[in-house]
Amino acid sequence: MLLVDDVPGERANFERAFGRGLAVAPGIDQLNELLRDGHSWEVAFVDFNLSSRTSTGLTALLRLHHERPDTQIVTYSQFTESGRTLYAAAARHWFGAASLLDKTRNDPHTLLHYLTALRIGQNPTPTPWQRRLQWSPLLDSLLADASWVRIWGALREAAGDMARVADLLGVEPGSLRGFKDRATEAAIQFNEKFHDVPHPGRTRNKKGILAAFAAEHRHFLTAPDLSTVMSPSSRRRG
């Protein structure tokens, strides 16, 4: 088993569950070292926040996707935190994650249950999350173009004011009209399917919707490795 998590205290329950069968990578450098040494794992539990200025769990997922395609991925995080539902969607849609486990449920019994279930081809993800993750492809509508990563980042700073976003990015305000319309609808759909927020119907409050979404999911939308990982070419196996 592999745990990719930078918090030392997180590994205690994993060690009780898996003993010497557990490898721990607190960051990407340690994961790369394990990969270079030829280690392989049946299941990898991958957290999002690795306390790095350059990498998140997205990079870990990308490395495992290329180097250990047979390893089953468990998306592992505290899913009430900022951006974690987008991380769950990315892990499922971009990397085919087998299941999801919230950090608040990582007792040894549950960890062993996950391993047993995955070994026999069952999905131990809680049922509400299984329903949500069916809508993971909505992520592509939120990031329909590589340039949208910079726009989402500027949106938070500009509190949803598209004129201010244009100023921050050095572009004409009219060039952002397509983003505003499409991203608003994508955010509404994502909120509806993942957060049970009723669809508002026709709305003129695009500024408020985009500002709230950018703020709520800021850690994912401003992740330092998002632009690289979201590219289909970076995920294409050779």
N, C-alpha and C positions, 0 to 999 in steps of 0.2 A: 504494500500500500504506500501511497505517496500523499503527503500533506504539504501544500504550498500555502504558507501562512507565516507572516512576520511576527506574530505575537507569541512569545514563548509559552505563556500560560495555556494557550489553546491546545498544545500537543499532549497535555497530561491524559485526557480521556482517550485520545487516539493510542497513546502508549499502553494504556490499560487494556484497550480493546485488541490491539494488534501486536503488542510486544515487539520482538526483534524484527518482525515483518514490516515495520514502519520505517520509511525514509522521510526526512523533513527538509524542505527547501524554503528558507525564510525569504528568499528573493530570487531574481532571475539568474544572477551569477552562480548561486549555489545549484539551481536547477540545471544550468548549462554544464556545470562540473559533473553532476550526476549522469547527465546524458552522455558526456564525453567518455565517462568511465564505463559506459555500457549497461547501466542499470535499466531495468524495465519494471513495470508495475501493472498489476491487474486492474486497480482502481486508483484514480487520483482525485483528491478533494482539493479544489482550487479556489482560494479566496480572491476578492477583487483588490482590496487595498494592501499593497506590499510596502508602504512607507518609502516609496521611491519617487524621485523627480522625473524619471524617464520611463518607468514601466509600471504596469498594473497586472492583475490576473489575466488580462486580455493577451499580453505577450506570453505568459505561461501557457495559456490555451493554444496559442499559435505554435509555440515550440513543440508542445506535445502532439498537436495535430500533424505536424510534419515528421517528427522524430519517433513518436510512439503511437501510431495510428490505432493500434489494438487496445490501448489503455482506455478503459471506460472512465468518463469524466463525471464527477459530481460537482455541480456548481455549489459552492460553499461560502456563505456570507450571512450577515445580519440584514435581512431583506427589508427592514423598516428604515434603513439608512439611505441617504441621498444616492440616487442613481443605481441602486441595487436591482430594481426590477428591470432596468435596461440591460444591466449586466447579465441577469438571468436569461433575458431574451436573446442576447448576443451569444451566450454560451450554447443555448439550444439551437438557434437558427444558423449561426455561422460555423459552429464546431460540433454539432450533434451531441451535446451533453446528454448523458443517459438519465440523469436524475438531478434533483435539487435538495439540499439540506440546509435549513436555517441553523446558524451557530447556536441559537438558544436551545437546540434539541440535540446537542452532540454528546449525550451520555453514552458510555460504552455499549449498553444494550442496543441503543438505536444504531450506532455505528456498525455493530455486528449484523443487525437486521438488514441494513443497507447492503452490506457485502453479500449476505446470503441471498437476498432478493435478486441482486444483479447477476449473481452466478447462475441462477435458474431462469434468467430472462424476464424477470418481473421488474416493474418500475415502482420503487418505494416512495417516490415523490408524493407528498400530501395531495389528495384529490383536488382541492381548490387550485393549487398551483399547476396541476396537470391540465386543468381547464384553461387557465391563463396562458400557459406556454404553447397551447395550440395556435395562439395568435402572435407568436414570436416573429413571423415574417413582417409584421407591421414596422419592425425596426428599420427595414429598408426604406420605408416611406418617410421616416424621420431623418434619415441620412441619405437622401436620394442622390446627392452629389458630394464629391470630396470637399467642395467649397463650403458646404453647409456646416462643417465642423467649426470653422472660423466664425460663421454667422451665429451659431448657437452660443459660442463663447462671448461674442460681443453683445448678444441679446441680454445676458445677465447683467453685464456692466451698464447697459443702456436702459435697464428696466423695461424692456419691450418697445422702446421708442425706435422705430425703424429709421427715422431720419438721423438719430444719434448713432445707430448701428452703421449706417452708410458712411457717416463722418469718421467713425473709428476705423472702418475698413478701407477708407479712401476710395469709395465707389459711388456711382450715381444712385440716389434713392430708388429710381424707377427700376434698376436692375434687381432689386430685392423683392419686387412685387410677386413674382412667381413663388419665391420661398415663403413669403408671408401667407399666401393663400393655401399652398400645399402643406406647409408645415403645421398650420393651424388645424386643418382637417386631420392630419396624421396624429397630432397631439390629442385631439378630441377622441379619436378612435382608440388610441393607446390607453388613455385614461378610462374609457368606458370598459375595455376588455380586461385591463390589468388592475384597475383601482376601483371598479364598480361606480364610476362617476357617470351619472346619466348624460346622454347626449343632449347638448343645449339647443339643438335645432339650428335654424339660421341665426347667426349671431354677428354683430358688428364689433364685438369686444375681442378682436384678434390680438390686440396689444396685450390685454390682460391674460389671455390664455397662454400666449407664447412666453410672456415674462414669468408667469407662475411655473410653467413647465421647465423653462431654462433654470430657474432657481431650484426647483425640487430635484432635478436630475443633474445638477451642476458637476458633481464629481465624475460622472460617466461622460457627459458631453464635453468636458474639458480635460479628459484623461490624456496624458502626454503621448500615449501610443495609439489613440483611437484612429487617427488619420491613416496610419500604416495598416492596422489590423482590419479596418473596414473595407479595404481594397480587395476585391475578389482575386486579383492576381497574387496578392500576398498569401492567400489561403489555398491557392491551387497547388495540389501536390504534383511533384515532378514525376 
